[in-house]
Amino acid sequence: AYTRANPTRENKFSFVPENVAAHYREWPALNELCAVAPFNGPVERRGNSLIRMTTELSEFKCVAHYLDAKITDSEIRDLEPRFMHSSGEFHAAETRKALKGKAGFYPAKIVRYPFKPFDVRFAYLDAAIQPLFSRPSPHLLNQRFPGNAYFITRDTADKTPEGPPFYFSPFICDYDSISGHARHFPILLKNGDRLDKDGEATLFAALGEKPAVDKPVANLSATARHYLRSVNVNNPDSDLHTAGLIWMHALAMGYSPAYLTENADGVRNDWPRIPLPASRKMLDRSAALGEQIAALLNTEIEVAGVTGGKLSPAFKTIGIVSKVGGGGLNPNSTELAITAGWGHFGQEGATMPAKGKLIERPYSNDETAAIETEATASGISTKMIRQSLGETTCDIYLNGIAYWRNIPLNVWEFHIGGYQVIKKWLSYREEKILRRAIKPEEAREVMNMARRIAAILLLQPTLDDHYQKVKAAAYNWR
């Protein structure tokens, strides 16, 4: 009835039995692959007063008022009380005294801001106003330049189920965008005052020379560069694609259910470790799969066949915004208000997901026919498509009138970084929390979110097969 424990330095001397593949500890941890240690995402501790759903300047006028020396503290307390509430290390009166009249309000500082997976909002993100915006690392913000992007993970999981612990974004993401806290690995780095002295020193060690100030270089350790040379990648600093080969490969591994299952405890307890392919051909194949995942995670671009262009048959029927009894919805009424009970306020005003209303059901004849047509067009069997998407589907209700029709069960239950993606999105948009009905484009965003997740699920058999091939012929990192 006993299981032998195996406490080691690598598993933090844990006596809990582990589910880890035999060679997992021999693979590199993600923080061994980067030249500069990952950056924490920004933390906003003002009750999301600096994070909004839209980019309208009226939504951020409280920031302009806060920085205006002519407006008194008591007036700010009335306009935005969370700015004048002291907590922890934040001392409200002292902070405003230090900032008002000195830091300016600049609309250009309002940026796209992934708050949770697939939940991209807007934030007034400026290192000059910390600690009002608690901890936006200036060195992370300095790595924002055209063409850069961020591989994101965490060092330890703190939610079950977690799903893939990896995310990818062209934007800096919130500290809590994934559970366990988002650590950013910029694909490219620029030197100079964009990095602190330790970062500059480690980048120098990786490159073997002092990098030019404004020339972007790949964020890869000396050992990662040695690996790339062994598979005939000799200049990873040449462009974003080459600099990102390892990170795209990691993304492909991290979205493989087989990888996550075989290495569950190892992935959960520390920085995830990934096998590196021992050949250039296999690395290129991995990177191509990872780039597909990255495109599906990026809500800023359309994905041909999934959210734009000529849609593949299965995606046409997923997530259609519908009305009970048929007919069209009136976007100028309350028919798009989310009142089905998907979210409520928890302790200290935090938004918590709730039960809501969904109806799980078999696929309709039209939906079944779409899956069969997809099988014929893609060469994937109908059985495999249904296994990937789920044997049943769901209608997800906004209220008693409107619903999203045909969100397959596995799409609905899909987690990224510890969050059930669609349910989490809905919880923040319950009418009593959002204080308005959602807009038609927001309703369509849920439809597209469901289609993106469905496309990820349909990729999983390919990702699993590729993971097994990489594992069987892995590069000897040690």
Secondary structure as UniProt FT lines:
FT   TURN            9..13
FT   TURN            22..23
FT   HELIX           24..26
FT   HELIX           30..32
FT   STRAND          39..40
FT   TURN            47..50
FT   STRAND          51..52
FT   HELIX           57..60
FT   HELIX           61..67
FT   TURN            69..70
FT   HELIX           73..79
FT   HELIX           81..84
FT   TURN            88..89
FT   HELIX           92..99
FT   TURN            100..102
FT   HELIX           107..109
FT   STRAND          110..116
FT   TURN            117..118
FT   STRAND          119..124
FT   HELIX           127..129
FT   TURN            130..132
FT   HELIX           138..141
FT   TURN            142..143
FT   TURN            146..147
FT   STRAND          150..153
FT   STRAND          167..169
FT   TURN            175..176
FT   TURN            179..180
FT   STRAND          183..186
FT   STRAND          188..189
FT   HELIX           192..194
FT   HELIX           197..207
FT   STRAND          217..218
FT   HELIX           222..230
FT   TURN            231..232
FT   TURN            236..237
FT   HELIX           240..243
FT   HELIX           245..254
FT   HELIX           257..262
FT   HELIX           264..269
FT   HELIX           280..297
FT   TURN            299..300
FT   TURN            305..307
FT   HELIX           313..316
FT   TURN            317..319
FT   STRAND          320..323
FT   TURN            324..325
FT   TURN            331..333
FT   HELIX           334..336
FT   STRAND          343..345
FT   HELIX           347..349
FT   STRAND          351..353
FT   STRAND          358..361
FT   HELIX           365..378
FT   HELIX           382..389
FT   STRAND          393..397
FT   STRAND          402..408
FT   HELIX           409..412
FT   STRAND          415..416
FT   TURN            417..418
FT   STRAND          419..420
FT   HELIX           421..427
FT   TURN            428..429
FT   HELIX           431..434
FT   HELIX           440..472
//
